[in-house]
Amino acid sequence: QLTRAFGLDTLDDMSEKTTPILIVLLVVAAFAIGSMWTKIQYLQGSVSKEQGTVTGQQPTAPAQPAKPEVKIDQIKALFGDGFIKFGDASKKILFVEISDPSCPYCHYAGGKNPELSKSSGRFQYVTDGGTYNPPVPEMKKLVDQGKASFAWLYSNGHNNGELATQAFYCAYEKNKFWEAHDILMSNKGYEAMNTAKADAAALSTLLAGVVDKSFMQTCLESKKYADKITRDSQVGQTLGFQGTPHFMINTTPFGGAVDYKQAMEPAVKPLL
């Protein structure tokens, strides 16, 4: 009665009026606390990332496949029967080329396609006013001089070189590898493999000036050397091959269409 007299609500009346207000205040407080906790967690996460730690542990980089360690005996084995090779394993300098005749970078390195190399800009030959020294002609010079040996392997680098590789093997059977190489690694050969239908008849015609056309076509159509494609590719993987072209000087790898004078010559000169 006194509370009524003084214009005050009863406890029940006050409870009815204040309860909704308290609920609203509790909800607001809970939201504020939640937001603050989220910000603290975010800031802690940012600091952890900047410091390179997560829950006290150093981040680890994804594991990279280890490159195989190449032994000199693996290189010497390429100068045995069944491989395309020039010279023997007794030389102090053993060159290896892993290539695909349809690969443009292999054509740059081959030194027989000035048209394609000039269009690349970067790989324009020194002999054509550029700065690039293709490695294959330089390696061949040392082989011809009896100072080095050379082995050639196939691996898929541009998808269109398998039949041309078989043509290399057919030509090698007739001691005409380099003659066939120079034609297939020319711009005419590149276009035959990549823009035209490079079937057995077409390649036989293209190479008719250096290898008997009938022999070449029969050799290609019989797939006499098709198994060499798989064998070469498998061997290349054991030598750390990652893309065409890939070169080796003894056990030292050189990936890509490297400049001979800049990349290879420093490794060759001490061995001469």
C-alpha positions in Angstrom: 0.0 0.0 0.0 2.9 2.4 0.8 4.4 1.8 -2.5 1.2 2.5 -4.2 0.7 5.6 -2.1 4.1 7.0 -3.1 3.4 6.2 -6.8 5.8 3.2 -6.8 5.1 -0.1 -8.5 5.0 -3.3 -6.5 7.9 -5.8 -7.0 5.7 -7.9 -9.3 4.9 -4.8 -11.3 8.6 -3.8 -11.5 9.6 -7.4 -12.4 7.1 -7.4 -15.3 8.5 -4.1 -16.6 12.3 -4.7 -16.1 12.5 -8.4 -17.3 12.2 -7.6 -21.0 14.8 -4.8 -20.6 17.2 -7.2 -18.9 16.8 -9.8 -21.6 17.6 -7.2 -24.3 20.7 -6.0 -22.3 21.9 -9.6 -21.9 21.5 -10.3 -25.6 23.4 -7.2 -26.5 26.2 -8.0 -24.0 26.5 -11.5 -25.3 26.8 -10.3 -28.9 29.5 -7.7 -27.9 31.5 -10.4 -26.0 31.2 -12.8 -29.0 32.4 -10.1 -31.4 35.3 -9.2 -29.2 36.4 -12.9 -28.9 36.2 -13.3 -32.6 38.4 -10.3 -33.2 40.9 -11.6 -30.6 41.1 -14.9 -32.3 41.5 -13.3 -35.7 44.3 -11.1 -34.5 46.1 -14.1 -32.9 45.8 -16.0 -36.1 47.2 -13.1 -38.1 50.2 -12.8 -35.8 50.7 -16.6 -35.9 50.7 -16.5 -39.8 53.1 -13.5 -39.9 55.5 -15.2 -37.5 55.2 -18.5 -39.5 53.7 -20.5 -36.6 50.5 -22.3 -36.1 49.8 -23.6 -32.5 53.5 -23.3 -31.8 54.7 -25.3 -34.8 56.8 -24.2 -37.8 54.9 -24.6 -41.1 56.3 -27.2 -43.4 56.6 -26.8 -47.2 55.0 -29.5 -49.3 57.4 -32.4 -49.9 59.1 -32.2 -53.3 60.0 -35.4 -55.1 63.8 -36.0 -54.8 65.7 -35.8 -58.1 67.5 -39.1 -58.8 71.2 -39.1 -58.3 72.7 -39.9 -61.6 75.7 -42.2 -61.6 78.3 -42.2 -64.3 77.6 -45.9 -65.0 74.1 -44.9 -66.0 75.5 -42.6 -68.6 78.0 -45.1 -69.9 75.2 -47.6 -70.3 73.7 -45.4 -73.0 76.7 -46.2 -75.2 75.8 -49.9 -75.4 73.9 -51.7 -78.0 70.4 -50.6 -78.9 70.8 -46.9 -78.3 71.4 -44.1 -80.8 75.0 -43.2 -79.9 78.2 -41.9 -81.4 81.5 -42.7 -79.8 81.9 -45.0 -76.8 81.8 -44.7 -73.1 85.6 -44.3 -72.7 85.6 -40.6 -73.6 86.1 -38.1 -70.9 83.1 -36.1 -72.2 79.8 -38.0 -72.6 77.0 -35.9 -74.0 73.4 -37.0 -73.7 70.4 -35.4 -75.3 66.8 -36.2 -74.4 64.6 -34.8 -77.0 61.4 -34.8 -79.0 61.7 -33.9 -82.7 58.3 -32.1 -82.6 59.3 -29.8 -79.7 60.0 -26.2 -80.6 62.7 -25.8 -77.9 64.4 -28.9 -79.2 64.5 -27.2 -82.6 66.1 -24.1 -81.1 68.7 -26.3 -79.5 69.2 -28.4 -82.6 70.5 -25.4 -84.5 68.9 -26.3 -87.8 65.7 -24.2 -87.7 66.7 -20.5 -88.1 63.1 -19.6 -89.2 61.5 -20.9 -86.0 64.4 -19.6 -83.8 64.2 -16.1 -85.3 60.5 -15.9 -84.7 61.1 -16.7 -81.0 63.3 -13.6 -80.5 65.2 -15.0 -77.5 66.6 -18.0 -79.4 67.7 -16.3 -82.6 71.0 -17.9 -83.6 74.3 -15.9 -83.4 74.8 -16.9 -87.0 71.6 -15.0 -87.9 72.4 -11.9 -85.9 71.0 -13.1 -82.6 72.7 -14.0 -79.3 71.8 -17.7 -78.9 74.4 -20.5 -79.4 72.5 -23.8 -79.9 74.2 -26.7 -78.1 73.7 -29.6 -80.5 76.0 -28.4 -83.3 78.7 -27.6 -80.7 78.4 -31.1 -79.2 78.5 -32.7 -82.6 81.8 -30.8 -83.5 83.5 -32.3 -80.4 82.2 -35.8 -81.3 83.4 -35.4 -84.9 86.8 -34.4 -83.5 86.9 -37.5 -81.4 86.9 -35.5 -78.2 83.5 -36.6 -76.9 80.7 -39.2 -77.3 77.0 -38.5 -77.8 73.8 -40.4 -77.1 70.3 -39.4 -78.1 67.1 -40.5 -76.3 63.5 -39.7 -77.0 60.9 -38.4 -74.5 57.5 -36.9 -75.2 57.7 -33.1 -75.1 55.2 -32.0 -77.8 53.1 -35.1 -78.6 53.9 -35.3 -82.3 57.4 -36.7 -82.4 57.1 -40.5 -81.9 57.0 -41.4 -85.6 59.8 -39.0 -86.4 61.8 -40.7 -83.6 61.2 -44.0 -85.2 62.5 -42.4 -88.4 65.7 -41.5 -86.5 66.2 -45.1 -85.5 65.5 -46.3 -89.1 68.0 -43.7 -90.4 70.5 -44.7 -87.7 70.3 -48.3 -88.9 71.6 -47.0 -92.2 74.3 -44.7 -90.6 72.2 -41.7 -91.7 71.1 -40.3 -88.3 72.6 -36.9 -88.6 71.4 -36.5 -92.2 67.8 -37.4 -91.1 68.2 -35.2 -88.0 69.1 -32.1 -89.9 66.0 -32.5 -92.2 63.5 -33.3 -89.4 64.9 -30.6 -87.1 64.6 -28.0 -89.9 61.5 -25.8 -90.3 60.2 -28.1 -93.0 60.5 -31.0 -90.6 58.8 -29.0 -87.8 55.9 -28.1 -90.0 55.5 -31.7 -91.2 55.2 -33.0 -87.6 53.1 -30.2 -86.2 51.0 -28.7 -88.9 50.7 -31.5 -91.5 49.9 -35.2 -91.5 53.3 -36.8 -90.6 52.5 -40.4 -91.6 55.0 -43.0 -92.8 54.6 -42.0 -96.4 55.0 -38.3 -95.7 58.2 -38.8 -93.6 59.6 -41.2 -96.1 59.1 -38.7 -98.9 60.6 -35.9 -96.7 63.7 -38.0 -96.0 64.0 -39.6 -99.5 67.1 -37.5 -100.2 69.1 -39.1 -97.4 67.5 -42.5 -96.8 66.0 -44.9 -99.3 62.3 -44.0 -99.4 61.1 -47.6 -99.7 63.3 -48.7 -96.8 62.1 -45.9 -94.6 58.4 -46.4 -95.3 58.7 -50.1 -94.7 60.6 -49.5 -91.5 58.1 -47.0 -90.2 55.0 -49.0 -91.2 56.4 -52.2 -89.5 56.9 -50.2 -86.3 60.3 -51.9 -86.0 61.6 -49.4 -83.5 58.4 -48.5 -81.7 59.5 -50.2 -78.5 62.5 -47.8 -78.4 60.1 -45.0 -77.6 59.0 -46.6 -74.3 62.5 -47.7 -73.4 64.0 -44.2 -74.1 61.3 -42.5 -72.0 61.8 -44.9 -69.1 65.6 -44.4 -69.1 65.2 -40.6 -69.3 63.2 -40.6 -66.1 66.1 -42.2 -64.3 68.3 -39.4 -65.4 66.2 -36.7 -63.8 64.4 -35.7 -67.0 61.7 -33.0 -66.5 61.1 -31.6 -70.0 62.5 -31.5 -73.5 65.2 -30.8 -74.3 67.3 -32.1 -71.5 71.1 -32.5 -71.7 73.7 -34.2 -69.7 77.5 -33.7 -69.7 78.6 -36.8 -67.9 76.4 -36.6 -64.7 75.7 -32.9 -64.9 72.2 -32.0 -66.1 71.3 -29.0 -68.2 67.5 -28.5 -68.5 66.0 -26.7 -71.5 67.4 -25.1 -74.6 70.4 -23.7 -72.9 73.0 -21.5 -74.6 76.1 -23.6 -75.2 78.7 -21.0 -74.6 77.1 -19.6 -71.5 75.9 -22.8 -69.8 77.8 -25.8 -71.2 81.2 -24.6 -72.4 82.4 -23.8 -68.8 81.7 -27.5 -67.9 83.3 -28.8 -71.1 86.6 -26.9 -71.2 88.2 -28.4 -68.1 87.6 -31.9 -69.6 89.3 -31.2 -73.0 
